Amino acid sequence: MFGLKRPYIICHMTQSIDGKVTGEFLGAPESAAATELYYEINREYKADAFACGRVTMEGSFTGGYYPDLAEYNGADVPKGDFVAPYKNKFFAVSFDRRGRLGWQTAEIEDEDPGYGGAHIIEVLCEGADARYLAYLRETGVSYIFAGKDEMDLPTALEKLYTLFGIERLLLEGGSIINGAFLRAGAVDELSLVVASVLAAAGDKPLFMGSELAAFELSGAKTHENGVLSLNYVRKKTEREKVLEFACTLPGAVTDMPFEDDFETTVFRHGEGGKWFGLLMRVEKSRLGLEGEGKADVLNLKCDPEESFIVREMYGGIIPAYHMNKRHWISVILESGVPLDFTESLIEKSYALTAKKSKTFSK
């Protein structure tokens, strides 16, 4: 779902054998070694930031405190994001859409260097109380807006990257925010510390509302007291692979030119800005495909004669969706069209749309 620049995101969690991440098991003596290892790995990552949802931040840092906002009645708060001065490039990112956390300092106060000293960034929705914004400004806490009523993760992550330079971020729960990141395709790596205990039935899973996502095991290690550490990296989708390939072509750039549309990416020539590809997510029913949901579709320019040939070769190549069907084709990704063949079509589209050199006759 992402075409914008964003941090590399590692979901780092302690979990039970049965994949739960919150509950009484975390406080059990059998989990002590796993918890200690979790914090040790956290420090080793030396990430630019860590991120948590509101409930986790409240339980770990604010302790339920909330200020009396009455003294900020009528406060004149400038519109837009607020980047407060900060000492170090180390951040605590709090996803708190309604502004319910009572930060009393601009930095996390904790003896653990994996958390202490991190400058706090509140990620809010646009409806946050203006009095709360005034309070954050007075406290020296930065804040950014991402979404009107619901959290807009692509916007939030782009702002964290561009405004604060966050390149590596540890996602540390809870289940709800983890699930939101996973559904948005924004979990690049998993770092799991498994305690040798089973959780209770009502405890929360690693990802709330998870969707099918493929990962590859990149590391596994056993530790004392039956603790296991596991590392997985996300398998790249065909969509991601064609995006990466397009960017290897000389002078090629990609962007998302359509307002509030984070699913459509245009491939352009850097000089002149002419399109050579359009990557979309389209309802399967509109493409005549079976099943529910959306398919990734890549529109490319193609010679009319070759267009007929390639459509005969692969059922996943059809006349262009929403573009000139004589000169453009649509490649339905993950439909059986070999990736190297799709890449060859991208190269041809790039060549067909390239700026022609002027020739002069004497």
N, C-alpha and C positions, 0 to 999 in steps of 0.2 A: 504493500500500500504506500510505500514511501518512495519518492523521487527526490525529495528535498534532503539537504545535508542534515545529519543528526549524529548524536553520539553513538559509539559502539556500546551496546548494552549487554551486561552480564547479569543474569538473575542468580543471585547468590543467597542460598537459603540453607537452614538446618531443617531436616525433615525426619519423620519416623520411618520405620520400615515400610509401612503402608502408604507413604506419600503425603502425610499430613504435615502442616507447617505451623499451625497454631493450636494451643491446647495445653492441658496440664502436664502432658508428657515432657514439655520443654523444661519444667522445673523438677523433674524426677532425677534422683541421684544418678540413674543410668544414662542420663543425657548430658551430664556435666562435661565429660570428655569431648563430646561432639560440639557442645557450645563453645568450649575453649578453643577447639580447632577452627570453628567457624570464624571467631574473631581474629585468630592468627592469620587465616587466609585473607580475611578482609584487609588487614594491614599490608599483607604482601602485594596485593593488587595495586596499591598506590593509585587508585582511580582519582579522576578529577572531581567526582561527586558521588554521593549515594542518594537514592530516592526511595521514599516510602509513602504509603497512603496516610490519610488523616488518623485513622485508628492506631496504626503502628507508631506514628510520631507522638501522638498523645500519650500512649502507654510508655514510650521510651524516654520522652524528653519534656513535654509540657505538663504532664501530670494532672490534666483536667483544668488547669487555670484558664480563665478567660477574663479579659479586662472589662471594666465598666465603660461602655462607649458613650455614655451620656455627655461626658465632657467634650466630645468631638462633634456634638450636634451642630449642624450648619457649617461644618468644615468645608473649605473650598479646596478640593483635591484636583490637581491637573489630570487630564485624561491620559490614558495610555499606560504603558509599562513603566516601572520604576526600578532603576539599577542604583542601589545604594553603594557608597564607598565600601570596599572590602580590603582586608589585609593580604590574604593569601588566595591563590587560585585553587580553592578547595571548598566545595559547596554541599549543603544539605538541601535537597529538593523535596519540598512537601506538596503533594497533590491534595489540595484542600479546596475544592471548587466553591464552597459557600463561605469560606473564611471563618472557620470554627476553632482555630488553634490560637492559644494565647502565648505567643512568644514574648519573653521578658528581656531577651538580649538578642543582638544581631547575629551572634555566633552560638553554635552548640557548645555547651559547657559539659565536658566529659573527660575523664582521665585517659581514656583509650584514644591514642592518636589516630585511630581509624575513624573517629567521629569528632573528637574535640577540636575546636577551632574552625569548624566548617561554617562558612557564611550561609545564612538561611535564605532560601528562595521559595516564596509561596507561589504555587501555580493555581490560579483562580479562574472562575468563569466570570463573564462580564457583569453578572448581577450581584456581585459581592457588595456589601454595605460600604458606602463611601466613608463612613466613620471608621470602619475597620481599616480601610486603606490609609486614612490619616494616622491611625495608631501605628501601623506598620512603618510608615515613613518616620514617625517620631522615634520609633524603636531602632530604626536603621536596618530593617528587614527589606530585602528586595522582593518585588512581585512582578509577575507577568500574567497576561490574560490569554486564555486558550479556550475559545468556545463561548457561545452565548449562555446556554443553560446546561449543556453537557460538555464534558471534557473533550477537547479536540487534541488528541495526542500528537498528530503530525505537526501542528502549529506549535505546541508546547516544546517538542523536541528540537524543532528548527530554531526556536528562540533561545533555548538553552545552549545550542551550538554557536549561534551567531552573536548573541549578546554577552555570553559569559565564556565562550571558548571551551565548553565542556566537550571533550573528545571521547572520554571513557567514563561510563556511568554504571554503578552497581545498583541494581534493582533489588530491594530487600523487603518486599512485602508491604502489606499482607496479600491474602489470596485474591481480593477483588482487583487491586491495582495490577498484580501480576497477570491476572486473566485479561485485563484490558490491553496490556502491552502485548501479550501473546496474540490476541485476536487482531491486533493492528500490525502484526508481522514485525514487531519491534523488540524481539528477544533474539539476540545473536548467539548467545552462549549460556549454558547452564553450569553453575558451580554448586554442587549439592553435597552437603555433609550429612550422612545418614547415621542417626543414633540407633543403637540396638534395642529399640523399644517399639511397641505397637501403640497407636493412639486410640483415644476413645471414639465412639461412633459419631459424636457430634462435632469433632474437631474439623478444621477447615483444610481443604486440599491445597496443593501447590499452586494450581491455577483454577480460580473460580470461573465457571462458564467457559472452559477451554474448548478449543477447536483442534481438529486434526493438524498436527505439525510434525514434520520429520526432522530428527536430529541424528547426528553421528557421534558415537562414543570416541572421545579424544584422549581420555585418561581415566585410570581407576587405580586407587591405592588403598590398602588396608592399614589401619592404625591401631594403637593400643585400645583396650577396652571394647573391642568389637566395632569400632567406628570405621566407616567407609567413606572415602571422598571420591566423587564422580564428576567428570567434566564432559560436556557434550557441546558440539557446535551445530548450529542449524544448517540443514541442507539447503542450498540455494535453489530457489524455484527457477523455472525456465524464464519467467518474467525478469527476475534479477539478472540472469545470465545474458539475456539479449540487451538489457540496459547497459551492462558492463561492456559488452562487445561493441555496441554502438559508440560508446565513448572512446574506444581505442582508434576509431577512424580519424584521420588528420583533421583537426579543427572542429570536430563534431561536439555539439553541446546538447544537453537536455534541459527542459524546463516544464513547469506546470502553469500554463498561461491562463487557465480558466478559474475564475474566482470560486472559492469554496469547493473546488473539485480536486481532490488529492489522489484520484485514481487514474487520471489521464495525463500522460507524459508525451511531449512532442520531441522528436529527434530533429535537430536543425544543423545546418552548416553554420559554423561560427561567423564566416564572412557572408553577409547578406541575410542571414537568418532564414534561408529557405528550408522548408520541411523536407525530410526524406523518410520520416516515419511517424506514426501516431499509435501509441500504446494505450489501450483502454481496457476497462472491465465492463462487459456487456451482459445483460440478462440472457441466459441460455435460450429462453423461449424466443427472443428476437432473432436469434441466429438459426432457429429451426432445430436446436439441439434438445435432447431429452434431459429430464432432471431439472431440479430447481437450482437457484443460485446464479452466480455470474461466471463467465469465462474470460480469460485474458486474451485479447485480440490485438494483433499488430498489423496495421495498415502500411503497405509499402508500394512504391511506384514500380510498375513492371511493364515491359514491352508487351503490347497487346497479343502478339503471336505467342510469346513465351507464357503469357498469362493462361492461355488455353491449355498449353502443355502441362504446366505445373498443377493446374486444377484437376487435370485428368490423372496425374500421378498420385495426388494425395487428397483425400476427402476433407482434410483439415485446412485446405486452402480454397477459399471461396471468393466470388466477386466482392469488391470492397464494401464494407459496411459504412454507410453514410458518406461515401466519397465516390468520385467518378469511377464507375465500374469498368470502363474500357482501359483506363490507364493505371488503375490501382487494384491491388488485391488485399484480402484479409487472411492472415495466417492465424489460425486458432491454436494458441499455445497449449502444450500438454495434450495434444490430440493425435500424436503419432508421427507428426512431421519431424524428421531428424533435426537436431539442433544445428549441426554443421550445414544442413541444407538451408535452414532459416537464416543462418549467418551469411550464407552466400547471397541470398535474396536481399538482405540488408545492404551488403556491399554494392549490389547492382542498383538498388534504389538510390544509394548515396551517389553513385556515378551518374545516374540518369538525371539527378536533380542538381548536380554540381554546376557552378557558374562556368559558362563556356567562355574560353579565351577568344578575344576579338582577333580577326584576321583581316589584313589589309592587302588589297591587290594594287599593283602598280598601274 
